[in-house]
Amino acid sequence: MDTWDKLNALHLDALREIGNIGAGNAATSLASLLGNRVQMTVPRAGVLPLKDMVSLVGHEEEPVACVEFTVAGPAPSKIFFLLNETSAYLLVDLLLGRPVGTTNAIDDMGASVLTEVSNILAGSFLNAFSDFCHLNLIPSVPAFAFDMLGAVLSSAFLEGGYFSDRALVIETKFYGEAITINGHFFLVPEDRALGIILQSLGLQLD
């Protein structure tokens, strides 16, 4: 039986709580970057298979910005942060001080800005996750891509076949005055790492 299939309601609640805390930490970092108050909601959080992740974020041919970390330590995992196209353009405008609506394609400057902000947001998520679980998790240098959603997710999950085809997905909405930024955090632990994460929270898989 797949480790994910052993999760019960208590396990899922604990994983969602990790997601909420991580997303809240990311919202604080985003507010600091923008110099404005940023609030955060998590409309949905749960375990989903790859095929359902695509439909949650958008459609396969929709462009997305994605940063990926490989996480070393006692619970080896991957963490992804995805921004839809509209949110990616909005962030570029906000961080470069441009009028909203200026950016309609990702050039080298835009890619650099998105790499940096996604790196900070995903790093903030990972730090909160690591602190909450009392695990020393060490992120790799992030990899950034701006590509079609289907291609981004497929390559991410197929690279290194020891990762599951399921993930903890935290849908996050950051919002401030007249702006809304839609992002998704994906936590993809190795099979054995899922049990270690739960054990760190005082929970056991049957």
C-alpha positions in Angstrom: 0.0 0.0 0.0 1.3 3.5 -0.9 2.2 5.5 2.2 -0.2 8.3 1.1 -3.1 5.7 1.3 -2.4 5.2 5.0 -3.2 8.8 5.9 -6.2 9.4 8.1 -8.1 12.5 9.0 -5.7 13.4 11.9 -2.7 13.1 9.6 -4.4 15.3 6.9 -5.3 17.9 9.5 -1.7 18.1 10.6 -0.4 18.4 7.1 -2.9 21.2 6.3 -1.8 23.0 9.4 1.8 22.9 8.2 0.6 24.3 4.9 -1.3 27.1 6.6 1.7 28.1 8.7 4.0 28.0 5.8 1.7 30.1 3.6 1.3 32.6 6.4 5.1 32.9 6.7 5.3 33.5 2.9 2.6 36.2 3.2 4.7 38.1 5.8 7.7 37.9 3.4 5.7 39.2 0.5 4.4 42.1 2.6 8.0 43.0 3.4 9.0 42.9 -0.3 6.1 45.0 -1.4 6.2 47.4 1.5 2.5 47.0 2.0 0.2 44.9 4.2 -0.6 41.6 2.6 -3.2 39.2 3.9 -3.5 35.6 3.1 -6.2 32.9 2.8 -5.9 29.2 2.1 -9.0 28.3 0.1 -8.0 24.7 -0.2 -5.4 22.3 1.2 -5.1 18.6 0.8 -3.4 15.6 -0.8 -4.0 15.4 -4.6 -2.6 13.2 -7.4 -0.7 14.9 -10.2 -3.7 14.8 -12.7 -5.9 16.7 -10.2 -3.2 19.3 -9.5 -3.2 20.4 -13.1 -7.0 21.1 -13.0 -6.7 22.8 -9.6 -4.1 25.4 -10.9 -5.5 25.8 -14.4 -5.2 23.9 -17.6 -2.2 22.1 -19.1 -1.3 24.8 -21.7 -1.6 27.7 -19.2 1.8 29.4 -18.6 3.0 29.4 -15.0 6.0 30.6 -13.1 7.5 27.8 -10.9 10.3 27.6 -8.5 11.5 24.2 -7.3 13.6 23.2 -4.3 15.1 19.8 -3.6 15.1 19.5 0.2 17.8 17.4 1.9 17.9 16.3 5.5 15.9 13.8 7.6 12.8 14.1 5.4 14.0 14.5 1.8 11.3 16.2 -0.3 10.6 18.7 -3.0 8.8 22.0 -2.6 7.3 23.9 -5.5 5.7 27.3 -5.6 3.6 28.1 -8.7 2.1 31.5 -9.8 -0.4 31.7 -12.5 0.4 33.9 -15.5 -1.7 36.9 -14.3 -0.2 36.8 -10.9 3.4 36.5 -12.3 2.9 39.6 -14.4 1.4 41.5 -11.5 4.3 40.7 -9.2 6.8 41.8 -11.9 5.0 45.2 -12.2 4.7 45.7 -8.4 8.3 44.8 -7.6 9.7 46.9 -10.5 7.5 49.9 -9.7 5.6 49.8 -13.0 1.9 50.6 -13.5 -0.1 47.4 -13.1 -0.8 45.9 -16.5 2.5 46.9 -18.0 4.0 43.4 -18.1 2.6 41.0 -20.7 5.5 38.7 -21.2 8.5 37.5 -19.2 11.8 39.0 -20.3 15.2 38.5 -18.6 14.4 41.2 -16.0 11.0 39.7 -15.3 12.5 36.2 -14.9 15.1 37.5 -12.5 12.5 39.2 -10.4 10.2 36.2 -10.3 13.1 33.9 -9.5 14.0 36.1 -6.5 10.5 36.6 -5.2 9.5 32.9 -5.7 12.7 31.9 -4.0 11.9 34.1 -1.0 8.3 32.9 -0.7 9.2 29.2 -1.1 12.1 29.6 1.3 9.8 31.2 3.8 7.3 28.4 3.4 10.1 25.8 4.0 11.5 27.6 7.0 8.1 27.6 8.7 7.6 23.9 7.8 11.1 23.1 9.1 10.5 25.0 12.4 7.0 23.5 12.9 8.3 19.9 12.5 11.6 20.5 14.3 13.5 19.1 11.4 16.7 20.4 9.9 15.7 20.7 6.2 18.2 22.1 3.8 17.0 23.5 0.5 19.0 23.3 -2.7 19.6 26.2 -5.0 16.2 26.9 -6.5 15.4 26.1 -10.1 13.0 28.5 -11.9 10.9 27.9 -15.0 8.2 29.9 -16.9 6.5 27.3 -19.0 3.2 25.5 -19.6 1.6 24.1 -16.5 1.5 20.5 -17.8 5.1 20.6 -18.8 6.3 22.1 -15.5 4.5 19.5 -13.4 5.2 16.5 -15.5 9.0 17.2 -15.6 9.0 18.0 -11.9 7.3 14.8 -10.9 9.0 12.5 -13.4 12.5 13.7 -12.5 13.7 11.3 -9.8 11.1 8.5 -9.9 11.4 7.9 -6.2 9.0 10.8 -5.5 5.3 10.0 -5.3 2.7 11.0 -7.9 0.8 12.8 -5.1 1.6 15.9 -3.0 0.3 18.1 -0.3 -1.2 21.1 -2.2 -1.8 24.4 -0.5 -3.8 26.8 -2.6 -2.9 30.3 -1.4 -4.4 33.8 -2.1 -2.3 36.8 -1.2 -4.2 40.0 -1.3 -3.8 43.7 -0.5 -5.4 46.9 -1.6 -6.7 46.3 -5.1 -4.4 43.3 -5.8 -4.8 39.5 -5.6 -2.0 37.1 -6.2 -2.8 33.4 -6.6 -0.2 30.8 -5.8 0.1 27.1 -5.0 2.6 25.4 -2.8 3.3 21.7 -3.4 5.1 19.6 -0.8 6.3 16.3 -2.3 8.1 14.1 0.3 9.9 10.9 -0.6 7.9 7.9 0.5 9.8 7.3 3.7 9.9 11.1 4.4 6.2 11.3 4.9 6.3 9.0 7.9 9.2 11.0 9.3 7.3 14.3 9.0 4.3 12.8 10.8 6.4 11.2 13.4 8.0 14.6 14.1 4.5 15.9 14.9 3.8 13.0 17.3 1.8 11.0 14.8 2.3 7.5 13.5 1.2 5.8 10.3 -0.5 2.4 10.8 
